[in-house]
Amino acid sequence: MAKRVLFLCRNFPVPAISGGKKVSLSTLQLLSEKYICDVVAFKDDLCAQKISAKDKEILGLANVCHIELARIRRLPSFLFPFYNIFCKSYYFFRDSYIDYIRRIYMLSSRYKYDIVFIDEIFGARVFLNKFLKRIFVEQQGAKILIQSHNIESVLVRRYANNMLKLGKFFLIGELFLIQLWEKKFWGFANKVIFISSNDYNIARKLCPKSSRFQFFFPSRLLHKRHRVSLLRRTNTILHIGTGHWPPNIVGLKYFLRHVLPLVRAKIKNVRFIHIGKGTPHSIKKYGDGDFIQVFDYIDEIDSYYENADVFVAPLLSGSGIKIKILDAMMRGLPVVTTPVGAEGIPDTAGVRVGATPQEFAQHIVSLIINDAERMMCGAMNYTCFDRIMDMYSTEAFYDILEDEYGA
């Protein structure tokens, strides 16, 4: 009889419009190929009210039986100093999990689970509930696995480094608590899976005696796409990233204020296009409808990749592997990013890395005006993507689940 998995994720990953959702959906597809799966997730504003059997089949989720979508309610940010007083991290405890836990209770009363798979560390909060922990661990004997998209303490520390001094001051206590709770949540699991080798190595340094850490990248959704031609120069720079993720916004402001003016000094008619759901007004105000275009959610984005000369990922903070860069690589598009953006990508032969605004701008200018270099970098990225995907086999994922510490 097939084992049953309870998949807990923060936001239901359909439609998969962000890197995090692509990782979540890829993982759920892998799990549902071998196990019977039930899902509990928060419902965001793009999520469908109901997923039909036909939709599940199209998405590769045929063995997903129950999808429970909880209401999300976020506590106001001005409360975070009070959380610090009581040794709770606002970053981890800002969302109310009352409805989420109620739905888990409902499923646990009907089914026995062999594996509880927590996608993103935030879901580990449910095991602070002693009754749930007793049901799954003691009564059902389920194994707990956590998949970490980022090391949150690293992500927030880097984000704080780009804030004003006042913001850094308020985050000192919060950063300490984030690392404290992150280690505590890791301790709930039989295995913690990191999708980035860089994060895996950092975790080993933070907890050198732990043997529960594993590294695997679920690449199921990253299929090779039609390769962009790059033959016709368009003077177009493309950026894709959701506005809900703060590192994207910090990086965009850095690019628009410090990098793009340097590019325009060399190429007068260069055009920059940003596409991202939830892009705030602080970014939209830069759009002029011609040379700087800012779009919200767009269903079909392949044509934008096709018409771009170069893809940029100007990340100053963040953690994990950057799916947006892999999306560009698998289409054979040249990429310019920062040292933070290049972290976690095993093969970056066709990726240009700029640590300063001047270096970043110079790479962009060189790729746009030099046709041979642009096509060479695109071809290298297209080839590198194959080598990267070959590193992650489906069998390796199931081995993690089935070994003596897993399922």
N, C-alpha and C positions, 0 to 999 in steps of 0.2 A: 504493500500500500504506500502511495506517495506521501512524503512528509508534508506537513502544513507549516507555512511561514506567515507570520504577522509582520507586515512591512509598515514601519512608522516613518513618515517623512513630514517635513515642515509644510510645504505647499505641494498640492497634487501636480505632478509634472506633465500635465496635458493642458494646453499645447506647450511643447518644449521650446520656449522662446529664449531661454537663457542657458548659459553654460551649466549652472547648477541643476536646472531641470533636465538637461540632456543627460547628465551623469545619473540622475535619479531614475529617469525612464529607462536608460540602458541597463541599470542594475535590476530594475523590476522585470524587464524582459528576460534577462538571464535567469533570475529566480523562477519566473513562471514557466520557463521551458522544462524545468525538472521537478518543481514542487507546486503544490496547491497554495495559492497566495490570497491573503486578505490584506486590505490597505486601509490605514487611517491617516488622514492628512487634513491640513487646513485648506479651506477653499478661498482662493484669491479671486479678483474681479474678472479674470479671463477664463476661469475654470468652468467647464460645462456643468450644468446641474445634474446631468445623468449621462453615463457612458453606456451605450447600447452594446449588445453582444457582437454586432457587426463592427462597431468601433474598436472593441477589444481585439477582435481578430486582425483588423488592419494594423493596430498598434503592436501586435505581437504579445497580447496580454490575455490569450484565450483561457489560461488557467487561473486568472484572477477572478475570484468568486464574489467577494463583497468589497465595495469601495465606500467607506464612511468618510464624509466630508464634514469637518467640524467648523463651527463659526470661530473666527479669530477676533480677539479684542485686545488691543494694545494699550498698555497703561501710559499715561502722559509722561514725557521725558523729564519734567521738572521734579519728579519723585525720586530720580536716581540717587541723589545724596542720602535720602532716607534709607534706601536699600543698602547703601554702603555702611550706614550706622549699624544695621542688623546683620552685617557680614553676608549680604546677598548681592550678587552681581546683577545690576539692572540689565546688562547686555543679555544674560541668559534667562532672566525672570520677567522680562518686560511684557511677554505675551501670556494671556490667561489660558491655562490648559484645562479648565473645568469641563467644557464640552468635549474636548479631545479625550480626556481620561474616561468620561462617561461612556463614550463609544467603544473604548478599549474594554471596559468592564462588560459591556453588552456582548462583544464577540468572545471574550474569554469564558463567559458563562455557557456558551453554546459549543465551543470547539476547543480541542486540545492542540496546543502548538508545540512543535519540535524546535523551531527557531524563531526568535524575535529579532528582526533585522532593523536596526535604527539607522536611517539614512540622514546624515548630519547630526552632530552631537547634541543639538538642542532637544531632540526627542528623548534623550537619556533622562531628562527631568522627570519623566513619568515614574521612574524607579525610585524617586524620593518618596513616592506613595508606598508605604510598607505593605499595604494589602495587595497591591498589584505585584510587588516583588515576591510576596509569598505565593501568590497564585501561579506565576510563571516559573519561578525558580524552584520553589519547594514542592508545590503540588503537581505541576505539569512537567517539571524537569526540563524546561526549555533552555536552550543555549542562547546567550545574548551576544549579538554582534553589532558593532558600531562602525559605520562607514564615515570617515571624516573627510569632508571636501576641503577644509582648510584647518590649519591650527589657529584657532580664534585669537589666542593671546598674541601671536605673531602679527596677525592681520590688524588687530586694534592698535598694537604698539606702533606699527608703521604708519597707520592712519593718524595717530596722535602726533607723530613727528612732523606732519604737514599742517598741524593746527597752530593757531596763535598761542602765545604763552599762557593765557587765561584758560583756554581749553585743555592744554596739557596739564595744568595744575589740577583741574577737576578730575582728570582721568587717572591720576597717580594711584589712588585707592582702588578705582575700578579695574585697572590693569592687573593689580595684585590679586583681586578677587576672581577675575576671569581665569587666570592661570590656576588658581587654587581649585575652582569648581571644575575646570576642564580636566585636571588630573583626577578629581573625584569621579567624574562621569566615566572616564576611561576605566576606572577601577570597577565599574559595574559590569564590564563586558568580559566574555571569554576571549574574544578577539576584537582588535581595533584595526580596521583596514584603512590605509591612507592611499589616496589616488595619486599622490605626488611623491616621488622618491626623495625630493628635498624635504618635504614635511615629515616623511618617515624617519629621515636621519635626524631632524630636529627633535622629534619625539623621543628617539633613542637617547639623545643627550639629556633631555629633560627627565626621563625615567630610565636610567641606565640598567636597572635591575629587572625591568619588565620584559617578559617573554611573550606578551600577548600581541605585539604589534606586527602587522603584515602590510605588504605593499601590493596593490593591484589597481589598474585603471580600467573601468568598464567602458569599452570603446564601441559597443554595439551600434550606437546611433551614428557614428562617424563613418559613413560610407563614402568611397571615392566618388566625387562628382565630376561633371564635365569640366575639363581643364580650360581655364580662360585663355584667350589667344595672346593678349599683350602686344600684338603686332601694331595696333593702331594706338598711338599716344593720345591720351585724353586729358592729361594734366589734372587727374582726379585722385584725391586722397580719400580713402574710405575708413570709417570707424563704426563698429557695431558693438553695442553693449547696453544692458538695461540701466535705466536711471535709478532703480531701487537699490543698487549696490554702490555704497559711498565711494569706494576706490575708483570706480568708473568716472564719477563726477569730478573728483579731485584731479584725476589724470587728464580729463577733458579741459578743465580750466587751465591747467599747466600748459597743455598743448596750444590752446587758443590764445593764451596771453604771451607765451614765451617762445614757442616753436613756429607756429604758423606765420607770424610777422617776418621771421628770418627766411622762411621758404618764399614768401611773397617778394622779398627783396631781390631774389634771384629769378623767380618765375612769376610774372605779374598776373597772369590769368589763371593761376592755380585754383582749383575748386575743392572744397572740403565738404564731405557728406557724412553726417552722423545719423544712425538709425538706432533707436532704443526705446522700449516701452517705459513710460514713467519718467521721461526726461524732464527735469525741473526747469522752472522759468530762468534760473540763473545761467542755464546753458542755452535755452531757446532764444534769449535776448540777443545772442551773437548772430543768429540767423538773419541773412538779408535776402533769402529767397533765390539768390543767384550764385555767388561765390562761396557762401557758407549756407548749407541747407541742413535743417534739423527736422527729422521725421520721427513720429511716434511708431507704434506697432505697425509693421507691414507684413502681410502674409507671404508674399513672394519676393525674396531678396536676391535670387540668383542673378538677375539682370544688373543689380548694383555691383556685384562682384565682377561681372563680365566687363563693365564699363570703367572699372578702376585701374589705375596704374600701380597703386601701392596700398597696402592695408597697414594701419597704425594701431598700436596698443600702448599708449603712453601712461602705463601704470606706475605710480610712485608707492603704492601700498597694495597689500593683498597677500594671498598665500595660495598654495595648491597649484594645480596645472591650469593654464589659461585656455579654455575651450575655444574662445574666439580666435586665438592664434592657430590652433589646429584646424578650425573651419576654413581659414584662409589658405593654409598650407595644402589641404586636401583638394583645393581648386587650382593649385599652382600659381597663387598670387604672392608676389614679394611682400615681406613683412618687415616693418621697422618697429622696435619696441625698446623698453628700458631693461636694465639688469633684473628688476623685479619681474617684469613680464616674461622674460626668458627662463625663469626658474621652473624646474620641473619638466621641461621639454627635453627629452633625451638627445635629440638630433636637431641642431639649429644651424646647419651648414648654410642654408639659404635665408636665414633670418639676420637682419642687421640690428645691432644693439647700440643705442646711443645713451650714454650716461649723463650727458649735459644737453641743454637746448641746442647748442651749436652743433654737437655731434649728431643729434637726432635730425635736425634740419638738413645737415649736409648729406646724410644717408638718403633722405627723401628726395632732395634735389638731384643727386647722382642717379637714383633709380628712375626718375621721371625723364631726365634729359638723355640718359645713356640707354638706348634701346637694347644693346647687346647685354649689358649688365642686368637690366630688368628681366629679360627673357631667361638669362642664366639663373638668376635667383629664383624665378618662378619654377623653372624646371627642377632645380635642386630641392625646393620645398615639396614639389609633387612627388619626387622620388623618396625624400626623407620621410614623408608621411607613411608610405608603405612600410619602411623599416621600423618606424615607431609602432605601427599597429601590429606588426609581426611579434613584438615583444610581449603582447598580452593575449594569451590563449584562454578560451572559455574553460578548458580543463583546469587551468591554474586557479580560477575563481572557485570552481566546485571543490577542488582539493582543500582550499582554505575552509570551506563550510563543512567538509566531511572529516577533517583530521581529528585527532583525539581531543583538541580543545574546542572544536567547532561543533558540528552537528553529528 
